[in-house]
Amino acid sequence: RFELHQNLGVSIKPGVRFGDFSSYLSVGINAVYLFDKNEATGNQIDRFDDSYFLGLEQHYHINENLIFTLGYTFSKFKCISFYTPTTLHSFQVFKLGLGYSFD
């Protein structure tokens, strides 16, 4: 079994706002947690790898404090499994959110 479990990253997100809509371009780096296990022997390797990502986000300001978010991020990296004939080359994240701002 070879799986990507989670990622943690840092990004720069410049954007523009027109009325109730905001658009952002995000660029950054992720620390990706990978799980690699040989099911027959039970041997397992847990590791972190790095990946660079590029994404787009659109925010709609419903009112002063409530924000609807739609986003897409593409992260490219290469990680080879020790126990399977698999290589992970990239992953994508689709984001749908509702946020509240305390002012």
C-alpha positions as CSV (number, residue, x, y, z in Angstrom):
1,R,0.0,0.0,0.0
2,F,1.4,3.4,-1.0
3,E,-0.6,6.4,0.0
4,L,-0.4,10.1,0.5
5,H,-1.9,10.8,3.9
6,Q,-1.7,14.6,4.6
7,N,0.2,17.7,3.7
8,L,1.2,20.9,5.5
9,G,2.4,23.9,3.6
10,V,3.3,27.5,3.4
11,S,2.1,29.8,0.6
12,I,2.1,33.3,-0.8
13,K,-1.3,34.3,-2.1
14,P,-1.5,37.7,-3.9
15,G,-4.9,38.7,-5.1
16,V,-7.3,41.4,-6.3
17,R,-10.7,42.4,-5.1
18,F,-13.6,43.8,-7.1
19,G,-16.7,44.5,-5.0
20,D,-17.8,41.3,-3.4
21,F,-15.4,39.1,-5.4
22,S,-11.7,38.3,-4.6
23,S,-9.4,36.3,-6.8
24,Y,-6.0,34.9,-5.6
25,L,-3.1,33.1,-7.1
26,S,-1.3,30.9,-4.6
27,V,2.2,29.6,-4.8
28,G,4.0,27.6,-2.2
29,I,5.7,24.5,-0.8
30,N,4.1,21.5,1.0
31,A,5.6,18.9,3.4
32,V,3.8,15.7,2.2
33,Y,3.4,12.7,4.5
34,L,3.6,9.4,2.7
35,F,2.7,5.9,3.9
36,D,4.5,3.0,2.2
37,K,3.7,-0.5,3.5
38,N,4.4,-4.1,2.4
39,E,1.2,-5.8,3.2
40,A,2.8,-9.3,3.1
41,T,5.5,-8.7,5.6
42,G,4.0,-5.8,7.6
43,N,7.1,-3.6,7.0
44,Q,6.3,0.0,6.8
45,I,8.1,3.3,5.9
46,D,6.5,6.6,6.9
47,R,8.2,9.7,5.4
48,F,7.9,13.3,4.5
49,D,8.6,14.7,1.0
50,D,8.4,18.2,-0.3
51,S,6.2,19.4,-3.2
52,Y,5.7,22.7,-4.9
53,F,2.2,23.9,-5.7
54,L,0.3,26.4,-7.7
55,G,-3.4,27.3,-7.3
56,L,-6.3,29.6,-7.8
57,E,-9.0,30.7,-5.4
58,Q,-12.2,32.7,-5.8
59,H,-13.8,34.3,-2.7
60,Y,-17.3,35.7,-2.7
61,H,-18.1,38.0,0.3
62,I,-21.7,37.2,1.1
63,N,-21.8,39.9,3.7
64,E,-19.3,41.8,5.9
65,N,-18.2,38.6,7.8
66,L,-19.3,35.6,5.7
67,I,-17.1,34.4,2.8
68,F,-17.7,31.6,0.3
69,T,-14.5,30.1,-1.1
70,L,-13.9,28.0,-4.2
71,G,-10.3,26.9,-5.0
72,Y,-8.0,24.5,-6.9
73,T,-4.4,23.6,-6.2
74,F,-2.0,21.5,-8.3
75,S,1.1,20.1,-6.5
76,K,3.8,18.4,-8.5
77,F,6.4,16.1,-7.0
78,K,7.9,12.6,-7.5
79,C,8.0,9.9,-4.9
80,I,8.9,6.3,-5.6
81,S,7.5,3.5,-3.4
82,F,9.9,0.9,-1.9
83,Y,7.3,-1.8,-1.7
84,T,5.1,-1.4,-4.7
85,P,5.7,-0.6,-8.4
86,T,4.1,2.8,-8.0
87,T,5.4,6.4,-8.3
88,L,3.3,9.4,-7.2
89,H,3.8,12.3,-9.6
90,S,1.3,14.9,-8.4
91,F,-1.9,15.5,-6.5
92,Q,-4.7,18.0,-6.8
93,V,-6.9,19.6,-4.2
94,F,-10.4,21.1,-4.8
95,K,-11.5,23.5,-2.0
96,L,-15.0,24.5,-1.2
97,G,-15.5,26.5,2.0
98,L,-17.5,28.8,4.0
99,G,-15.7,31.2,6.4
100,Y,-16.6,33.7,9.1
101,S,-14.5,36.7,9.9
102,F,-14.5,38.1,13.4
103,D,-13.9,41.9,13.1
